[in-house]
Amino acid sequence: NTQRGKPGFALAQSQDLMRYLKHIIASSYKVRGLPEIEHSLTLYKILCLLLQDPQPDTLAPDDLSPVSQAIAYIDENLFQDVSVGAAAEAVNLSYAHFCRLFKRQTGYSPKEYILIKRIGQAKYLLNTTSDSIKEIAFRVGYHSEANFINSFQVKVGVSPGTFRKNPF
């Protein structure tokens, strides 16, 4: 996904990315190389890094559309009680107009966007930390572990515990 020639992803943690890429390259020179599962896991980590959104201050100055501003607001407040109404208010649009505009420009409703972002961050944390599912649920903005597990299962197709054991 690109907009006005800008990449659809940002290198949020380029040092980690370089470390993972060097790991893959170095292993290709070994006689036996790495097991396929280790390559898969490393590639998955790279993809997680590539899909992390840029921080709001990295948005281009000319990209000040209400939807871009709302996305920056949502991203800044994602792990708090961010609501669609608050995002609409932050960009001075009515709730209904904001929802229509957001959906038209992104393909997602604001509520879907918030859910997708939270689930994406949860997947990243499940893959890269040993935090409990309950801790991750609260870290990504859920107030209930059960609600998080249900949302995760609906969006991803497996429970967070199953995803952690086999993220592929």
Number of C-alpha atoms within 10 A of each C-alpha: 7 8 8 6 7 11 9 13 14 16 15 16 13 13 10 14 20 12 12 17 15 12 14 17 12 12 15 12 9 9 7 8 14 14 9 9 10 12 16 13 15 17 16 16 18 20 13 19 19 18 17 18 17 17 12 15 8 10 15 10 7 6 12 12 10 18 22 18 18 23 20 21 18 24 18 13 15 20 18 14 11 17 15 18 15 15 24 23 14 14 16 12 15 11 14 11 11 23 20 14 16 21 17 12 11 13 12 15 18 25 14 12 18 22 18 17 19 23 22 19 20 22 19 21 20 20 19 12 10 11 13 11 19 15 12 22 25 16 18 20 20 20 14 12 15 13 12 24 19 16 19 23 16 11 14 15 12 16 16 24 13 11 17 19 10 11 16 9
